[in-house]
């Protein structure tokens, strides 16, 4: 049996960037519902209408029409403490894609968590968090491969290509400019 799941997209970014506004516009969930719960993840669904499906429905008159849906998660700003930050990253692991909302406008009425508007700095901050998470995941997987090697005593049966790819990706992520 073929089981399909909705695509999962997380809206990520620093505070006061417009994440809640984008989430509200996409899902139809009112801002008043989101304002009272800072620090929480919010989930909404977006139906993806397609005029091609409408034409097929008109031609074949099916009993039921099901449009594709995207599950959109509004992620709060990343916490500063290590334990909550780890929990924040764990909730993002199951996402298929990230939509990074970045503030690029000046407005004295809207504070910026870093004191000034600098989109490149803000992008780098979130990207650094994601890169650290990637490296941590790679290190965990590599230690598992090494433990498997020790258990088997036969290095020819270990997944060398997977190990080599993980080391290559780890080196690539570590060399990326920040």
N, C-alpha and C positions, 0 to 999 in steps of 0.2 A: 504494500500500500504506500503510495506516495504522499508524504506529509509535507506541506509547504508552510513556512513561517513568514510572518511579516518582516520586512526589512526593518532593522532597528537603527535609528539615527539619534545620536546624542548632541544636543546643543551645549557647547562648552565655551567658557570664557571667564574673564574677570568680572567683578561686580560692576553694575551701572553701564553695561555695554549695549543693552537692548535685547538680551536673551529672552526675557519674559515677554516682551512685545512680539518678537518673532514667533515664540511658542504659541502665544494667544492668537495671533493671526493665522497660523497654520492649523491649529486644532479647534479653534472656536471656543476654547476655555477662557472665561473672563479673567482679566487681570486681578479683579477683586478676590477671586478664589486663590490666586497665587501669592498675593502680597502678605498675607498673615502667616506664612509658613517659611521663613528664611532657613536655608540650610537643608531643605528637603529636596529629594528628587521627585519630579512630577512627570507623569506619563499620559500621553494623549495619542489618539489615532487620527490619521489623515487618509481619507479616501482619495484615491488617484483616479479621477474620471478620465475616460479616454473616448473621444468621438468615434474611433474605429469600432469600439465595443458597442456603442449606441447603434451604429449602422448594422452590425451583425445581429443585434437584438431585434431591430426592425425587420430584418430579413427572415430570421428563424423563429421568432416569438418563443424563446425558452420560458420555462416555468419560473426560473429564478436567474437573476443577474447578480454576479458578485464582482465588484471592482477590486483592484489591488489596493492594499492598505499599507501604510508606513507607520510604524510605531515610533513616535518622537518622544524623547526623554529630555526634559529640561534639567540639566545638572547645575547644582549650586556652584558658586566659586570654589576653587580648591582650598581646603583648610590649611592652616599654617602648621598645626601640630602633626607629628609623624603618624600617630595611630589613626586619627580621623582621615588623614590624607591617604593612608593605605586603604581604608574602607571606601573612600571616594573612588580611588583607582580600581578597586575590585568591582564596584558597581558598573564601571565603564568597560570592563573586559568583554562583556557579551554583546557589545555594540558592533554593527556591521560598518558603521561610518561615523565620523565626527563632523559636525558643522561648527567651526570655530567662529564665534561672533566677536568681532574686535571693534572697539570704539575708535572712531577716527574723526570725532567732532568735538569742538570746544563749546562748552556751555557752563557759565559760572554757577548756574542754579543746580547743576548735577555734579557731585563730587567725583573725583577719580581716586581709586584706592592707592595709587602710587603718587598722587599729588599733581601729576601733569599728564597730558594726553601724548602718548608715544606708541603708535600702533606696532612698530617693529619690536620694541621692548616687550610689549604685552604678548605678542605672538611667541617670542622667544621664551618667555616665562612658562607658558602652557606647553610649548613643544619640549622644553627641558624636562618638565614633569613626566610627559609621555615617554620621552627617551629613557629616563631613569627607570620607569616602569618596565619598558622593553628590556633593558639591560638586566634588571632583576629577574625577569622571567627567563631570559637566556641563561643566566648563571644557575638558576634552579634546575633548568633542563640539562645543562652541561654536567652539573654535579650528579644528576640521576644517571646520565650516560656513563660517567666514570664509575659510579657504584655498580652499575650493571656489568661493566668490564671486569671489575674486581670479583664479582660473583661467578662469572662464567669462566674465568681463567683463560679464555680463548679470544684473543683480540681480533681474530679474523671474522668472528661472527657478530661483532658489534656494528651498529649502523654508522660506519665511518663518514659516509657522505653527509648524513644529517649532522653529525658532530662538526664536520668541517664547515658546513653552511652556517651553523650557529656561531662558530668562532669568527667567521668572516663577517657576519652581520653585526656581531658584538664589536669588532674592530671598526667597522664602518660607522656605527652609531657613536662610538667613542671619539672618532676623528671629525665628526661634523662640527662646523663652526657654531659657536653660541653667540 
